[in-house]
Amino acid sequence: MANDRLSLFHYDVLRELCDHCRKERFHFVPIGAAPATGTCKQCGAESKLVDISASAVWRLVTSPSGEVVVVPQIA
């Protein structure tokens, strides 16, 4: 398994980071699917995939809008 993916049952979790505003987003994609990045929803700059590890994820939280958010563990 590559360092930029964390496998959870039938999905990988990918971490996308904007270098401009440092906003993170996490995506659930089918295992082995080709990752796709886009523009940051906050500032519009191009974002990229970055490394993630099993110890980086603490819990999954569902926001009132129904969006699932991965809350990183704070050391």
Backbone as CSV, one residue per row, in Angstrom:
resi,resn,N_x,N_y,N_z,CA_x,CA_y,CA_z,C_x,C_y,C_z
1,MET,0.853,-1.188,0.000,0.000,0.000,0.000,0.891,1.241,0.000
2,ALA,0.566,2.169,-0.845,1.339,3.410,-0.939,1.060,4.295,0.270
3,ASN,1.991,5.208,0.585,1.831,6.100,1.729,0.759,7.161,1.538
4,ASP,0.334,7.400,0.280,-0.676,8.428,0.070,-2.099,7.873,0.156
5,ARG,-2.237,6.605,0.581,-3.548,5.972,0.727,-3.643,5.251,2.067
6,LEU,-4.820,5.281,2.640,-5.121,4.539,3.850,-6.338,3.691,3.530
7,SER,-6.186,2.347,3.525,-7.284,1.478,3.127,-8.256,1.267,4.274
8,LEU,-9.532,1.501,3.994,-10.616,1.284,4.934,-11.657,0.401,4.254
9,PHE,-11.675,-0.884,4.570,-12.601,-1.854,3.995,-12.539,-1.816,2.472
10,HIS,-13.514,-1.239,1.792,-13.567,-1.231,0.334,-13.124,0.099,-0.267
11,TYR,-12.659,1.013,0.567,-12.281,2.335,0.078,-10.912,2.739,0.589
12,ASP,-10.250,3.581,-0.164,-9.026,4.243,0.288,-9.399,5.659,0.693
13,VAL,-8.693,6.164,1.693,-8.852,7.571,2.070,-7.646,8.307,1.512
14,LEU,-7.891,9.347,0.731,-6.827,10.169,0.163,-6.879,11.541,0.799
15,ARG,-5.712,12.100,1.057,-5.610,13.426,1.669,-5.167,14.421,0.606
16,GLU,-5.955,15.458,0.404,-5.650,16.501,-0.569,-5.336,17.780,0.204
17,LEU,-4.272,18.469,-0.176,-3.828,19.655,0.545,-3.574,20.798,-0.422
18,CYS,-4.050,21.980,-0.051,-3.787,23.193,-0.825,-2.533,23.850,-0.241
19,ASP,-1.508,24.037,-1.072,-0.275,24.678,-0.600,-0.463,26.161,-0.316
20,HIS,-1.467,26.769,-0.928,-1.680,28.205,-0.771,-2.311,28.544,0.583
21,CYS,-3.454,27.922,0.910,-4.154,28.269,2.156,-4.060,27.175,3.222
22,ARG,-3.418,26.031,2.891,-3.196,24.898,3.798,-4.497,24.174,4.180
23,LYS,-5.558,24.336,3.407,-6.824,23.655,3.640,-6.679,22.187,3.238
24,GLU,-7.144,21.258,4.096,-7.109,19.827,3.808,-8.498,19.337,3.458
25,ARG,-8.541,18.359,2.548,-9.779,17.644,2.269,-9.431,16.167,2.186
26,PHE,-10.351,15.327,2.616,-10.168,13.890,2.549,-11.219,13.302,1.630
27,HIS,-10.817,12.326,0.811,-11.710,11.722,-0.160,-11.749,10.216,0.061
28,PHE,-12.932,9.615,-0.050,-13.097,8.171,-0.037,-13.234,7.724,-1.490
29,VAL,-12.309,6.874,-1.948,-12.351,6.376,-3.323,-12.234,4.858,-3.290
30,PRO,-12.810,4.156,-4.268,-12.662,2.700,-4.320,-11.184,2.327,-4.347
31,ILE,-10.835,1.212,-3.697,-9.440,0.771,-3.615,-8.869,0.620,-5.025
32,GLY,-7.730,1.230,-5.252,-7.033,1.147,-6.525,-7.491,2.143,-7.578
33,ALA,-8.533,2.921,-7.312,-9.010,3.897,-8.292,-7.966,4.999,-8.480
34,ALA,-7.926,5.532,-9.679,-6.986,6.616,-9.970,-7.420,7.878,-9.237
35,PRO,-6.510,8.483,-8.470,-6.867,9.703,-7.744,-6.954,10.899,-8.683
36,ALA,-7.821,11.825,-8.347,-7.958,13.057,-9.127,-7.973,14.233,-8.164
37,THR,-7.161,15.218,-8.427,-7.153,16.427,-7.612,-7.842,17.534,-8.383
38,GLY,-8.104,18.617,-7.710,-8.763,19.742,-8.348,-8.320,21.037,-7.713
39,THR,-9.167,22.026,-7.830,-8.855,23.305,-7.220,-9.426,23.346,-5.814
40,CYS,-8.803,24.113,-4.949,-9.234,24.281,-3.565,-10.575,25.006,-3.548
41,LYS,-11.514,24.484,-2.784,-12.830,25.127,-2.686,-12.786,26.421,-1.887
42,GLN,-11.742,26.593,-1.077,-11.636,27.789,-0.245,-10.993,28.956,-0.982
43,CYS,-9.853,28.706,-1.669,-9.136,29.817,-2.293,-9.002,29.706,-3.807
44,GLY,-9.311,28.549,-4.395,-9.253,28.374,-5.831,-7.903,27.952,-6.389
45,ALA,-6.883,27.821,-5.536,-5.560,27.394,-5.995,-5.571,25.883,-6.247
46,GLU,-4.603,25.403,-7.012,-4.491,23.973,-7.308,-4.047,23.228,-6.043
47,SER,-4.656,22.085,-5.775,-4.273,21.285,-4.610,-3.612,20.004,-5.079
48,LYS,-2.980,19.268,-4.153,-2.264,18.045,-4.511,-2.504,16.981,-3.445
49,LEU,-2.248,15.711,-3.811,-2.361,14.621,-2.858,-1.085,14.566,-2.030
50,VAL,-1.239,14.318,-0.736,-0.091,14.231,0.163,-0.180,12.938,0.964
51,ASP,0.908,12.594,1.636,0.978,11.351,2.407,-0.038,11.316,3.528
52,ILE,-0.488,10.106,3.834,-1.404,9.874,4.956,-1.003,8.535,5.570
53,SER,-1.175,8.404,6.865,-0.882,7.139,7.534,-2.041,6.784,8.446
54,ALA,-2.078,5.536,8.863,-3.156,5.072,9.735,-3.191,5.858,11.039
55,SER,-2.041,6.304,11.526,-2.009,7.045,12.781,-2.456,8.495,12.615
56,ALA,-2.593,8.963,11.358,-2.995,10.350,11.122,-4.496,10.548,11.275
57,VAL,-5.263,9.470,11.208,-6.713,9.579,11.275,-7.190,9.215,12.670
58,TRP,-7.981,10.084,13.241,-8.491,9.861,14.585,-9.934,9.404,14.558
59,ARG,-10.787,10.118,13.847,-12.200,9.769,13.789,-12.858,10.386,12.565
60,LEU,-14.013,9.851,12.222,-14.813,10.399,11.133,-15.995,11.114,11.746
61,VAL,-16.291,12.310,11.275,-17.375,13.119,11.817,-18.304,13.507,10.673
62,THR,-19.600,13.396,10.896,-20.575,13.828,9.893,-21.078,15.209,10.274
63,SER,-20.937,16.158,9.350,-21.387,17.526,9.595,-22.901,17.601,9.401
64,PRO,-23.542,18.673,9.863,-24.992,18.810,9.700,-25.454,18.739,8.244
65,SER,-24.584,19.094,7.302,-24.947,19.039,5.881,-24.872,17.624,5.324
66,GLY,-24.394,16.662,6.145,-24.280,15.279,5.710,-22.916,14.911,5.164
67,GLU,-22.007,15.878,5.081,-20.658,15.622,4.585,-19.841,14.938,5.668
68,VAL,-19.115,13.877,5.296,-18.246,13.178,6.242,-16.899,13.882,6.260
69,VAL,-16.428,14.203,7.444,-15.164,14.895,7.623,-14.241,14.007,8.440
70,VAL,-13.000,13.855,8.005,-12.001,13.120,8.766,-11.274,14.114,9.642
71,VAL,-11.316,13.907,10.954,-10.666,14.815,11.907,-9.299,14.231,12.233
72,PRO,-8.209,14.908,11.840,-6.873,14.390,12.129,-6.569,14.383,13.621
73,GLN,-5.759,13.424,14.022,-5.320,13.343,15.416,-4.344,14.472,15.689
74,ILE,-4.508,15.139,16.805,-3.609,16.216,17.188,-2.633,15.669,18.225
75,ALA,-1.357,15.712,17.888,-0.339,15.152,18.787,-0.019,16.119,19.900
